[in-house]
Amino acid sequence: GGPRPDPYYRDSNLREDQCIVESNFFQLETRSALQFHLYRVNFDFGDLTAESVEDRKLHLTAVKGTFKQRIQERLSRFFGYDGENLIVSHRDAGVDDVKLSDEKSGWRLQIKKVSSLSIQDAFDERSGPAFRQLVNIVFHNLVRSLQDSSKFERGFFKIPPEELRTRYHGKLELYKGFRSSIVLGKNNRVMLQLDTQAKIVRGQTVQELMEEIRSKMRRAPEAEIERAIENELVGQSVKTCYNHRFYRISGVDWKMNPKVTKFMQRREGREITFEDYYRKVYKMSVLDRNGMLIVEKRRRKKVKSEDQQEEARIYLVPSLCQLTGPSKEMKEDFTVMKDIANRIKEPANTRMGRISEMIQRIMSRANLPSDDPQSVPPPLQFARDPVEVVAKVLGPHEIKYEDLGHDKRTVDVSKTSSNFNHKMREMSVFHPRGGRQCKVGYFVIVHERRDARFCHERLGRDISNICRDMGLVRFFENQPELLEVKESWEGTLRVVATDRFAGSPKWSQDRKHRLVNVILAVVPKNGNQRIYKTIKEICMGRAGMLSQCVKVENLQGKRTRVVLSNTLKQVLQKMGCVGWQIGFDSNEDMKKLLSKPTMAMGIEVSGNRVAVVGTCDRNLSLHLWEQALGSSKEIIAKLIAKLLDKFRRKNGNTKAKRLIIFRQGTSERNAMAEYDELVRVLKDSPYHKTKITFIVVHKRLSTRFFLRQRNQRFSPWPGTYVSSRTDVSLTGPGRGLKEFYVVPSEAHPNVGTATPTKFMVIADTLEAPEKVLATFAHMLCFGYGNWAGSVRVPSVLQHASALCKMMNEFVRTTDVHPNLRGDGEDDALLMPFM
């Protein structure tokens, strides 16, 4: 298992719950003699329209394209430009005024010096973005000078890449390298953030994937094929073969094709087709000239107003884009995923060693002497030792459960044991207090013909034995009925949902006796994704039944009993049962926080759909949910108001006095707009006095922490909490009232390093202390029923992500069947997306 940290080790002058962690931030220590100069750029674009003149992209094209070489000759080789301000570095006094013109385009520029800056005041309100861009440019120029590195977007990678051969689409290319960014910390501390990373590029282009889909669906209508291709491509990341940039596909434009579609070349001032452009500039030919184009949508600011945003579209040719990341077939292959993990994941000590080595290489390169001061980047000097912070370790927390004899039990989770998988075999499931008791009404096992013998001889008997041994008989009204797939899964499920059992009172949703219909689908190994999509779409969108899928090979091995017991537990969790509850009442701070009716809520926006999940009981174990098409702030506010109404109905007309919202993966600006809209919607409602805490959660970070013990680095303890109120803060002056990091889960000692989750409090009328919010968020990470341990985000947010993914990828309908929504006062609180 590799070396592990000592749980009893403690640095001097630290309390028992404190520890010192190193970060992957390095402070900038540039020489004070280096000067920076701020310039304002004025444009004259001749006959262009007023709207085009104010286009920020046109400004960037002029400065970084048309006039780039002349700016470098007159001012400096290294400069940063953000669309309005230009900042350069000199070792002399600099030039005050520069006028440039281009005869071919007729454009003219006037660059006037505004002020001179030092390293201490370069990050003011005016020059901040341009200066940060300059430091990034200087830093990446230093990296480019390293012989074995190549620049891809924000990262730089070792060239040539490593190769890993698989039986899927040939070889995989593994690019190992680093991700870097220049950040502004507390008290205007300029720091370099450096972390290792890896990129996986498949030997398959988007064009080849499209041809593969078409060959599988050659008898289907063209509209259905196009819909399948779009569903497969949207959300995937690709690497272009010509400039090694990474893009994320947002859509497909079937009306455009590389042979006919033209775009404006801003430098040349004329239109050109995609096919001619790639042949002329990159000497590459477009294979499918009559195909379509894939699109990435980005939002960029307008120059007129920072609050307004417009959408920019980037069009890519499918045959020139390689797919990244493992495919679905690879993800299902344990051997391939194990090989990838062993190649790209690194333990903490190895990761920090690589980062320190890269810092030393960069510093040795930056300090090389040069006869021509303008030919080399300005000397950037970073501290060789990373920034250290004092962290706290949250916990231990108490988890409550019922054993197989229905006796109350507890288990503690702490920094040395953040999961309780070892207790799963003795855990039963139960209905939480206050939940609507429900049972399985009609239980159907659907299987294919080749699995008929196994299902008839073993599966029914095994289910009965497991229900008896685990005390689950009380949930099942009837023995399961076995049904064989005749022609297709879709046709069989339609019969199950409509015709065959239409006359049975047990088959319809019996709200009075709270009987829930369940389908257990035994799916084959091959083609299970298509079958899974069919099952979910029919059961959730059309029939209003709970469904659970299990692979037949998982039921025929040595772990048959374990797999089947977990499958039945998951069915019951979809019915509103729970396997365990978080012991909030064992923590004094949580008892005070939850002393009044409190609702925890998670919001996830993915694609063009929003999902909102909230709790509705004192133990925060029962959940309400809503989802809708669209992602605007108005829709989000309406869904939150709907959940507040549901909470009041489920709790005997008792309103939620406190509302703690976790919003995943959005900017501060969007979060503030969503909070303001929510306040406006609730202002004239019965919930205008509800105290609201709005927290933005980021889990995809480059920030890393390393626990230091006796010159060794380890992955931080689960529950490590780093506050923004420390003297050496890693967060800059944002809008967040409170910002903190929590490491929710542990990493394998030999594979990977635990990634922290960042919490940024945008609004807080509840006025809870920061540590209380951190503890609350960490305890909620143990509430996700599909994992006996801690997940990366609070459970309500994990549920919202699961609901959003289910609706986007599999159901693809506007709404869920009314039988599953639980809108009525006496309806069971079902969780069909678990």
URWO-V722320 format. One record per residue. N is the residue number from 1. NEAR is the number of other ideal C-beta (glycine too) atoms within 10 Angstrom. Layout:
n = {N & N}
near = {NEAR & NEAR}
//
This chain:
n = {1 & 2 & 3 & 4 & 5 & 6 & 7 & 8 & 9 & 10 & 11 & 12 & 13 & 14 & 15 & 16 & 17 & 18 & 19 & 20 & 21 & 22 & 23 & 24 & 25 & 26 & 27 & 28 & 29 & 30 & 31 & 32 & 33 & 34 & 35 & 36 & 37 & 38 & 39 & 40 & 41 & 42 & 43 & 44 & 45 & 46 & 47 & 48 & 49 & 50 & 51 & 52 & 53 & 54 & 55 & 56 & 57 & 58 & 59 & 60 & 61 & 62 & 63 & 64 & 65 & 66 & 67 & 68 & 69 & 70 & 71 & 72 & 73 & 74 & 75 & 76 & 77 & 78 & 79 & 80 & 81 & 82 & 83 & 84 & 85 & 86 & 87 & 88 & 89 & 90 & 91 & 92 & 93 & 94 & 95 & 96 & 97 & 98 & 99 & 100 & 101 & 102 & 103 & 104 & 105 & 106 & 107 & 108 & 109 & 110 & 111 & 112 & 113 & 114 & 115 & 116 & 117 & 118 & 119 & 120 & 121 & 122 & 123 & 124 & 125 & 126 & 127 & 128 & 129 & 130 & 131 & 132 & 133 & 134 & 135 & 136 & 137 & 138 & 139 & 140 & 141 & 142 & 143 & 144 & 145 & 146 & 147 & 148 & 149 & 150 & 151 & 152 & 153 & 154 & 155 & 156 & 157 & 158 & 159 & 160 & 161 & 162 & 163 & 164 & 165 & 166 & 167 & 168 & 169 & 170 & 171 & 172 & 173 & 174 & 175 & 176 & 177 & 178 & 179 & 180 & 181 & 182 & 183 & 184 & 185 & 186 & 187 & 188 & 189 & 190 & 191 & 192 & 193 & 194 & 195 & 196 & 197 & 198 & 199 & 200 & 201 & 202 & 203 & 204 & 205 & 206 & 207 & 208 & 209 & 210 & 211 & 212 & 213 & 214 & 215 & 216 & 217 & 218 & 219 & 220 & 221 & 222 & 223 & 224 & 225 & 226 & 227 & 228 & 229 & 230 & 231 & 232 & 233 & 234 & 235 & 236 & 237 & 238 & 239 & 240 & 241 & 242 & 243 & 244 & 245 & 246 & 247 & 248 & 249 & 250 & 251 & 252 & 253 & 254 & 255 & 256 & 257 & 258 & 259 & 260 & 261 & 262 & 263 & 264 & 265 & 266 & 267 & 268 & 269 & 270 & 271 & 272 & 273 & 274 & 275 & 276 & 277 & 278 & 279 & 280 & 281 & 282 & 283 & 284 & 285 & 286 & 287 & 288 & 289 & 290 & 291 & 292 & 293 & 294 & 295 & 296 & 297 & 298 & 299 & 300 & 301 & 302 & 303 & 304 & 305 & 306 & 307 & 308 & 309 & 310 & 311 & 312 & 313 & 314 & 315 & 316 & 317 & 318 & 319 & 320 & 321 & 322 & 323 & 324 & 325 & 326 & 327 & 328 & 329 & 330 & 331 & 332 & 333 & 334 & 335 & 336 & 337 & 338 & 339 & 340 & 341 & 342 & 343 & 344 & 345 & 346 & 347 & 348 & 349 & 350 & 351 & 352 & 353 & 354 & 355 & 356 & 357 & 358 & 359 & 360 & 361 & 362 & 363 & 364 & 365 & 366 & 367 & 368 & 369 & 370 & 371 & 372 & 373 & 374 & 375 & 376 & 377 & 378 & 379 & 380 & 381 & 382 & 383 & 384 & 385 & 386 & 387 & 388 & 389 & 390 & 391 & 392 & 393 & 394 & 395 & 396 & 397 & 398 & 399 & 400 & 401 & 402 & 403 & 404 & 405 & 406 & 407 & 408 & 409 & 410 & 411 & 412 & 413 & 414 & 415 & 416 & 417 & 418 & 419 & 420 & 421 & 422 & 423 & 424 & 425 & 426 & 427 & 428 & 429 & 430 & 431 & 432 & 433 & 434 & 435 & 436 & 437 & 438 & 439 & 440 & 441 & 442 & 443 & 444 & 445 & 446 & 447 & 448 & 449 & 450 & 451 & 452 & 453 & 454 & 455 & 456 & 457 & 458 & 459 & 460 & 461 & 462 & 463 & 464 & 465 & 466 & 467 & 468 & 469 & 470 & 471 & 472 & 473 & 474 & 475 & 476 & 477 & 478 & 479 & 480 & 481 & 482 & 483 & 484 & 485 & 486 & 487 & 488 & 489 & 490 & 491 & 492 & 493 & 494 & 495 & 496 & 497 & 498 & 499 & 500 & 501 & 502 & 503 & 504 & 505 & 506 & 507 & 508 & 509 & 510 & 511 & 512 & 513 & 514 & 515 & 516 & 517 & 518 & 519 & 520 & 521 & 522 & 523 & 524 & 525 & 526 & 527 & 528 & 529 & 530 & 531 & 532 & 533 & 534 & 535 & 536 & 537 & 538 & 539 & 540 & 541 & 542 & 543 & 544 & 545 & 546 & 547 & 548 & 549 & 550 & 551 & 552 & 553 & 554 & 555 & 556 & 557 & 558 & 559 & 560 & 561 & 562 & 563 & 564 & 565 & 566 & 567 & 568 & 569 & 570 & 571 & 572 & 573 & 574 & 575 & 576 & 577 & 578 & 579 & 580 & 581 & 582 & 583 & 584 & 585 & 586 & 587 & 588 & 589 & 590 & 591 & 592 & 593 & 594 & 595 & 596 & 597 & 598 & 599 & 600 & 601 & 602 & 603 & 604 & 605 & 606 & 607 & 608 & 609 & 610 & 611 & 612 & 613 & 614 & 615 & 616 & 617 & 618 & 619 & 620 & 621 & 622 & 623 & 624 & 625 & 626 & 627 & 628 & 629 & 630 & 631 & 632 & 633 & 634 & 635 & 636 & 637 & 638 & 639 & 640 & 641 & 642 & 643 & 644 & 645 & 646 & 647 & 648 & 649 & 650 & 651 & 652 & 653 & 654 & 655 & 656 & 657 & 658 & 659 & 660 & 661 & 662 & 663 & 664 & 665 & 666 & 667 & 668 & 669 & 670 & 671 & 672 & 673 & 674 & 675 & 676 & 677 & 678 & 679 & 680 & 681 & 682 & 683 & 684 & 685 & 686 & 687 & 688 & 689 & 690 & 691 & 692 & 693 & 694 & 695 & 696 & 697 & 698 & 699 & 700 & 701 & 702 & 703 & 704 & 705 & 706 & 707 & 708 & 709 & 710 & 711 & 712 & 713 & 714 & 715 & 716 & 717 & 718 & 719 & 720 & 721 & 722 & 723 & 724 & 725 & 726 & 727 & 728 & 729 & 730 & 731 & 732 & 733 & 734 & 735 & 736 & 737 & 738 & 739 & 740 & 741 & 742 & 743 & 744 & 745 & 746 & 747 & 748 & 749 & 750 & 751 & 752 & 753 & 754 & 755 & 756 & 757 & 758 & 759 & 760 & 761 & 762 & 763 & 764 & 765 & 766 & 767 & 768 & 769 & 770 & 771 & 772 & 773 & 774 & 775 & 776 & 777 & 778 & 779 & 780 & 781 & 782 & 783 & 784 & 785 & 786 & 787 & 788 & 789 & 790 & 791 & 792 & 793 & 794 & 795 & 796 & 797 & 798 & 799 & 800 & 801 & 802 & 803 & 804 & 805 & 806 & 807 & 808 & 809 & 810 & 811 & 812 & 813 & 814 & 815 & 816 & 817 & 818 & 819 & 820 & 821 & 822 & 823 & 824 & 825 & 826 & 827 & 828 & 829 & 830 & 831 & 832 & 833 & 834}
near = {6 & 10 & 13 & 11 & 21 & 12 & 11 & 6 & 11 & 15 & 11 & 4 & 7 & 13 & 9 & 8 & 14 & 13 & 24 & 15 & 24 & 21 & 21 & 26 & 23 & 21 & 16 & 16 & 14 & 20 & 10 & 9 & 9 & 16 & 18 & 26 & 22 & 20 & 25 & 14 & 20 & 10 & 15 & 12 & 19 & 10 & 6 & 16 & 9 & 7 & 7 & 11 & 14 & 15 & 19 & 17 & 12 & 18 & 20 & 14 & 16 & 23 & 21 & 12 & 11 & 18 & 22 & 14 & 10 & 14 & 23 & 14 & 11 & 14 & 21 & 21 & 17 & 19 & 23 & 21 & 23 & 19 & 18 & 13 & 19 & 27 & 27 & 26 & 28 & 18 & 13 & 9 & 10 & 16 & 15 & 11 & 9 & 18 & 11 & 18 & 13 & 15 & 6 & 9 & 17 & 13 & 20 & 16 & 22 & 15 & 21 & 14 & 18 & 15 & 13 & 13 & 19 & 12 & 19 & 10 & 13 & 23 & 19 & 13 & 6 & 15 & 24 & 17 & 17 & 22 & 26 & 20 & 18 & 26 & 25 & 16 & 18 & 21 & 22 & 17 & 18 & 20 & 19 & 13 & 14 & 14 & 6 & 9 & 19 & 17 & 14 & 18 & 13 & 14 & 23 & 22 & 21 & 16 & 13 & 10 & 19 & 14 & 11 & 16 & 10 & 19 & 9 & 17 & 17 & 11 & 15 & 26 & 17 & 19 & 23 & 16 & 23 & 21 & 18 & 22 & 15 & 19 & 17 & 17 & 19 & 15 & 10 & 15 & 17 & 22 & 23 & 22 & 20 & 23 & 20 & 23 & 16 & 19 & 21 & 20 & 21 & 23 & 16 & 16 & 21 & 25 & 17 & 17 & 20 & 23 & 13 & 14 & 18 & 15 & 8 & 13 & 14 & 8 & 6 & 14 & 9 & 10 & 8 & 10 & 17 & 17 & 14 & 17 & 22 & 15 & 16 & 17 & 22 & 17 & 13 & 17 & 16 & 25 & 22 & 15 & 16 & 13 & 11 & 17 & 12 & 18 & 19 & 13 & 22 & 17 & 15 & 21 & 13 & 13 & 8 & 17 & 19 & 25 & 13 & 12 & 16 & 13 & 12 & 10 & 13 & 16 & 13 & 10 & 11 & 9 & 11 & 15 & 17 & 22 & 18 & 14 & 17 & 20 & 13 & 11 & 12 & 13 & 8 & 16 & 11 & 22 & 14 & 17 & 15 & 9 & 19 & 21 & 20 & 26 & 18 & 17 & 12 & 12 & 10 & 12 & 13 & 13 & 14 & 9 & 8 & 9 & 9 & 9 & 13 & 11 & 9 & 12 & 12 & 13 & 15 & 19 & 27 & 25 & 20 & 23 & 24 & 18 & 22 & 19 & 15 & 18 & 18 & 10 & 13 & 20 & 12 & 14 & 17 & 8 & 9 & 19 & 13 & 11 & 17 & 21 & 12 & 12 & 15 & 19 & 17 & 19 & 20 & 25 & 18 & 14 & 20 & 22 & 14 & 17 & 19 & 18 & 10 & 19 & 18 & 10 & 14 & 22 & 18 & 9 & 15 & 20 & 10 & 10 & 5 & 10 & 6 & 7 & 11 & 15 & 8 & 19 & 21 & 22 & 19 & 23 & 14 & 21 & 15 & 11 & 11 & 26 & 19 & 15 & 20 & 17 & 27 & 18 & 20 & 24 & 21 & 18 & 23 & 18 & 24 & 18 & 22 & 19 & 13 & 13 & 9 & 10 & 9 & 9 & 15 & 12 & 18 & 13 & 24 & 15 & 21 & 13 & 16 & 23 & 16 & 19 & 10 & 10 & 16 & 16 & 11 & 13 & 21 & 19 & 22 & 20 & 19 & 16 & 11 & 15 & 19 & 19 & 13 & 22 & 17 & 21 & 22 & 22 & 20 & 20 & 21 & 23 & 23 & 18 & 9 & 10 & 19 & 14 & 10 & 14 & 21 & 14 & 10 & 13 & 23 & 15 & 10 & 15 & 21 & 14 & 12 & 18 & 17 & 10 & 12 & 17 & 16 & 21 & 11 & 12 & 20 & 19 & 16 & 12 & 11 & 19 & 13 & 16 & 17 & 15 & 20 & 11 & 7 & 11 & 21 & 15 & 12 & 21 & 26 & 15 & 13 & 22 & 20 & 11 & 9 & 14 & 17 & 9 & 8 & 11 & 11 & 15 & 18 & 16 & 19 & 17 & 15 & 6 & 12 & 17 & 21 & 28 & 25 & 23 & 24 & 23 & 25 & 21 & 24 & 14 & 10 & 8 & 11 & 17 & 14 & 14 & 21 & 17 & 16 & 19 & 23 & 21 & 17 & 22 & 25 & 24 & 18 & 15 & 20 & 20 & 25 & 23 & 22 & 19 & 16 & 19 & 15 & 18 & 11 & 16 & 20 & 14 & 9 & 7 & 12 & 15 & 14 & 14 & 17 & 19 & 21 & 16 & 17 & 22 & 22 & 18 & 24 & 27 & 18 & 20 & 25 & 23 & 24 & 23 & 23 & 23 & 22 & 22 & 20 & 23 & 14 & 15 & 21 & 8 & 15 & 20 & 11 & 11 & 21 & 18 & 10 & 11 & 18 & 20 & 25 & 26 & 27 & 28 & 27 & 26 & 22 & 19 & 16 & 10 & 20 & 25 & 26 & 28 & 28 & 29 & 25 & 24 & 19 & 16 & 18 & 26 & 24 & 21 & 28 & 25 & 27 & 22 & 23 & 18 & 13 & 13 & 15 & 13 & 19 & 13 & 17 & 24 & 19 & 18 & 21 & 25 & 17 & 17 & 22 & 21 & 16 & 23 & 22 & 18 & 16 & 22 & 16 & 8 & 8 & 12 & 16 & 24 & 15 & 19 & 25 & 28 & 26 & 25 & 24 & 22 & 17 & 18 & 11 & 13 & 12 & 18 & 22 & 18 & 16 & 25 & 20 & 13 & 18 & 23 & 15 & 12 & 18 & 19 & 9 & 8 & 12 & 12 & 21 & 10 & 9 & 18 & 16 & 20 & 23 & 25 & 26 & 26 & 22 & 16 & 15 & 10 & 13 & 18 & 19 & 26 & 27 & 23 & 24 & 21 & 15 & 7 & 6 & 14 & 23 & 23 & 25 & 30 & 25 & 26 & 28 & 24 & 24 & 25 & 18 & 22 & 11 & 15 & 8 & 16 & 18 & 23 & 21 & 19 & 12 & 12 & 15 & 22 & 16 & 21 & 22 & 24 & 26 & 26 & 31 & 25 & 18 & 21 & 18 & 14 & 17 & 13 & 14 & 16 & 26 & 24 & 21 & 24 & 25 & 20 & 25 & 21 & 20 & 22 & 20 & 18 & 14 & 19 & 8 & 21 & 11 & 18 & 16 & 15 & 22 & 22 & 24 & 23 & 24 & 25 & 25 & 26 & 26 & 26 & 25 & 21 & 22 & 15 & 15 & 20 & 18 & 26 & 20 & 19 & 27 & 31 & 27 & 28 & 31 & 24 & 27 & 31 & 20 & 19 & 28 & 23 & 16 & 18 & 26 & 18 & 17 & 19 & 22 & 14 & 13 & 11 & 14 & 22 & 18 & 12 & 20 & 24 & 18 & 23 & 13 & 13 & 12 & 11 & 21 & 22 & 22 & 24 & 25 & 25 & 24 & 20}
//
